[in-house]
Amino acid sequence: MLIDVRLASGIDVTLCGSHELMFRRAGSCAASAKELKATFADRRSFDRRARGEGDELAERLAAAFTPERRSVDRRAN
């Protein structure tokens, strides 16, 4: 689902539902598409949260999907 949102500068941009939710939760006041993209890129970073700052589920998911933990023998054929 695509949703139009208005940036602080008055520019309308179209976001998917997931990014629109991120936009609302962040209380984003981005003025341009470039600023909005930078805000979302920061949220995608694997290193954005230090160890021990999340709940147990977050820690386990991060550990399971961290690239350096995957070995060749665990990959599907």
Sequence and secondary structure as in RCSB ss.txt:
>XXXX:A:sequence
MLIDVRLASGIDVTLCGSHELMFRRAGSCAASAKELKATFADRRSFDRRARGEGDELAERLAAAFTPERRSVDRR
AN
>XXXX:A:secstr
 EEEEE TTS EEEEEHHHHHHHHHHT    SHHHHHHHHHHHH TTSS TTSS HHHHHHHHHH GGG  GGGS
  
